[in-house]
């Protein structure tokens, strides 16, 4: 019997990350899922809930404490996974953060809004990927995924979702501000392209995955996104599982959405 594939999902205790872990547990293929979370307590609570929601699953899940803004935390997580199971077959860089609502509410400065987003979503993800690469390269079928977020709007787009046209004058009133988050996720797309370039000779398949406009706790905006028509995060979880299971192998090096390839 083949050994289960090992999948590491950062930010796996909530939202799209949680639904991704759940999708692997419910898969008819064999998986051992490493559920990454800043809080070990939240990871354990998530695992308890997963066991209740997936009582028939024979797949396994393990908590890994990892905070993307801490090199020490990432290194400790690496040592844990290096000790056991000793390799990973897929790294899903799902963890992310948005600080735009805090800026709009006057809780942090504009500069902090941007630098904190880039620290987590770009620098943290890069350090995480760099650190864990030796374990990914041990896989016979290594897969590396960056969750793109709301970053597929290009300069050529006619629409600028989700901000409606703004009247003249200053300051502008934007009810759903996400620009720092989206800029950081666009930078993440460049990172994906660079890793795809660097890892071609290693046989690593690399993607950006755009899960769509989904209602999660990102930026504490779940209810607002629901009001705007955001979908259930399980849509993203199932998409990410499908990429790991080979359904989008023809689209390596691109940003894939549920039904198409995203322009960027």
PyMOL commands that set and color helices and strands:
alter all, ss='L'
color gray80, all
select helices_A, chain A and resi 15-25+40-53+71-83+100-104+110-136+179-198+200-202+218-220+222-227+234-244+249-251
alter helices_A, ss='H'
color red, helices_A
select strands_A, chain A and resi 5-9+31-37+60-65+90-93+143-147+205-209+255-256
alter strands_A, ss='S'
color yellow, strands_A
deselect
rebuild
show_as cartoon
